[in-house]
Amino acid sequence: MEETTVECAHATHFGQRPCSSVAHPTTEPKLRSDELWFFGFALQARAGRFFARRKAVLRGAGRHRASVSRCHNPGMTAARVSIQKEDFDLQQELSALRAGDARVGAVCSFIGTVRDRNDGSAVASMELEHYPGMTERAIEAMIDEAQRRFDILGARVIHRIGLLQPQDQIMMVAVTSAHRGQSFLACEFLMDYLKTQAPFWKKEETLEGARWVDARATDDEAMARWGISSNNA
């Protein structure tokens, strides 16, 4: 096969430098072999990045499927997190959380209610606000973290917003597991997170006027037990 030599010039700091290289003999006589090498290298690199991204996506999807199958009751169709104005029924939520899951040997739940006094003042009402979308995602991420830390089967978090009166239910955390110890730990972990990290804003109406409620130093200390620092107080 006959080779064609092409004279060319490279630009340098010192001007044009002549060079010669072997051009492709059939498809592109004027294309140098070093250019062909570059295009081939670029194509291989691009293909490598594509397959690497594809592998990462498949690996992530596999982890997600494994997490769902390990952590959640497959028969439960309700969302893990609900932010709502309406009240909730604890027994109904617990029944849905453990329905059809024979692995469950322990169910731990916590309900928070509105007190009629706080910091020495009478509380007439409490109003809660949240950041739609971000609040739900933050709590979902913390449930994933609870699943990573503890051997739990399912979790359910409900938090109410709007105007609430003393003795009204504010929120609920429920966790299922094979053994009680893991449920207790995960439930307490999620509660400490909700008190210090979740994007909620609470305003109390008192005889002295309205005031915003901040997390206490003891709440930050409780979160620190889990190796998570917070500076809300």
URFENKA-V565712 format. One record per pair of residues at least 12 apart in sequence whose C-alpha atoms are under 8 Angstrom apart, sorted by the first residue. I is the first residue (numbers start at 1). J is the second residue. If there is no record, write none. Layout:
BEGIN
i:I j:J
i:I j:J
END
This chain:
BEGIN
i:2 j:25
i:3 j:22
i:3 j:23
i:3 j:24
i:3 j:25
i:4 j:22
i:4 j:23
i:4 j:24
i:4 j:25
i:4 j:29
i:5 j:20
i:5 j:21
i:5 j:22
i:5 j:23
i:6 j:20
i:6 j:21
i:6 j:22
i:6 j:23
i:6 j:30
i:6 j:32
i:7 j:19
i:7 j:20
i:7 j:21
i:8 j:20
i:21 j:33
i:21 j:34
i:70 j:153
i:71 j:147
i:71 j:151
i:71 j:152
i:71 j:153
i:71 j:154
i:72 j:153
i:72 j:154
i:72 j:155
i:73 j:97
i:73 j:98
i:73 j:99
i:73 j:100
i:73 j:101
i:73 j:153
i:73 j:154
i:74 j:101
i:75 j:99
i:75 j:100
i:75 j:101
i:76 j:96
i:76 j:97
i:76 j:98
i:76 j:99
i:79 j:156
i:80 j:140
i:80 j:155
i:80 j:156
i:80 j:157
i:81 j:136
i:81 j:139
i:81 j:140
i:81 j:156
i:81 j:157
i:81 j:158
i:82 j:136
i:82 j:157
i:82 j:158
i:82 j:159
i:83 j:136
i:83 j:158
i:83 j:159
i:83 j:160
i:83 j:161
i:84 j:158
i:84 j:159
i:84 j:160
i:84 j:161
i:85 j:160
i:85 j:161
i:85 j:162
i:86 j:160
i:87 j:160
i:87 j:169
i:88 j:169
i:90 j:172
i:93 j:156
i:94 j:107
i:94 j:174
i:97 j:154
i:97 j:155
i:97 j:156
i:97 j:176
i:98 j:154
i:98 j:176
i:103 j:153
i:103 j:177
i:103 j:178
i:104 j:153
i:104 j:176
i:104 j:177
i:104 j:178
i:104 j:179
i:105 j:176
i:105 j:177
i:105 j:178
i:105 j:179
i:105 j:180
i:106 j:176
i:106 j:177
i:106 j:178
i:106 j:179
i:106 j:180
i:106 j:183
i:107 j:174
i:107 j:175
i:107 j:176
i:107 j:177
i:107 j:180
i:107 j:183
i:108 j:174
i:108 j:175
i:108 j:176
i:108 j:180
i:108 j:183
i:108 j:184
i:108 j:187
i:109 j:172
i:109 j:173
i:109 j:174
i:109 j:175
i:109 j:187
i:110 j:172
i:110 j:173
i:110 j:174
i:110 j:187
i:111 j:169
i:111 j:170
i:111 j:171
i:111 j:172
i:111 j:173
i:112 j:169
i:112 j:170
i:112 j:171
i:112 j:172
i:113 j:166
i:113 j:167
i:113 j:168
i:113 j:169
i:113 j:170
i:113 j:171
i:114 j:126
i:114 j:164
i:114 j:165
i:114 j:166
i:114 j:167
i:114 j:168
i:114 j:169
i:114 j:170
i:115 j:166
i:115 j:167
i:116 j:166
i:116 j:167
i:121 j:206
i:121 j:207
i:122 j:206
i:122 j:207
i:123 j:166
i:123 j:204
i:123 j:205
i:123 j:206
i:123 j:207
i:124 j:165
i:124 j:166
i:124 j:204
i:124 j:205
i:124 j:206
i:124 j:207
i:125 j:163
i:125 j:164
i:125 j:165
i:125 j:166
i:125 j:204
i:125 j:205
i:125 j:206
i:126 j:163
i:126 j:164
i:126 j:165
i:126 j:166
i:126 j:202
i:126 j:203
i:126 j:204
i:126 j:205
i:127 j:161
i:127 j:162
i:127 j:163
i:127 j:164
i:127 j:202
i:127 j:203
i:127 j:204
i:128 j:160
i:128 j:161
i:128 j:162
i:128 j:163
i:128 j:164
i:128 j:200
i:128 j:201
i:128 j:202
i:128 j:203
i:129 j:161
i:129 j:162
i:129 j:200
i:129 j:201
i:129 j:202
i:130 j:161
i:130 j:199
i:130 j:200
i:130 j:201
i:131 j:199
i:131 j:200
i:134 j:199
i:135 j:198
i:135 j:199
i:135 j:200
i:138 j:198
i:138 j:199
i:139 j:194
i:139 j:198
i:142 j:190
i:142 j:193
i:143 j:155
i:143 j:190
i:146 j:186
i:146 j:189
i:146 j:190
i:147 j:186
i:150 j:182
i:150 j:185
i:150 j:186
i:151 j:177
i:151 j:178
i:151 j:182
i:152 j:175
i:152 j:176
i:152 j:177
i:152 j:178
i:152 j:182
i:152 j:183
i:152 j:186
i:153 j:175
i:153 j:176
i:153 j:177
i:153 j:178
i:154 j:175
i:154 j:176
i:154 j:177
i:155 j:173
i:155 j:174
i:155 j:175
i:155 j:176
i:156 j:172
i:156 j:173
i:156 j:174
i:156 j:175
i:157 j:171
i:157 j:172
i:157 j:173
i:157 j:174
i:158 j:171
i:158 j:172
i:158 j:173
i:159 j:171
i:159 j:172
i:173 j:187
i:173 j:190
i:173 j:191
i:174 j:187
i:175 j:187
i:189 j:223
i:189 j:226
i:192 j:219
i:192 j:222
i:192 j:223
i:193 j:223
i:195 j:215
i:195 j:219
i:196 j:215
i:196 j:219
i:196 j:220
i:196 j:223
i:196 j:230
i:196 j:232
i:197 j:230
i:201 j:213
i:202 j:214
i:214 j:232
i:214 j:233
i:215 j:232
i:215 j:233
i:216 j:232
i:216 j:233
i:217 j:232
i:217 j:233
i:220 j:232
i:220 j:233
END
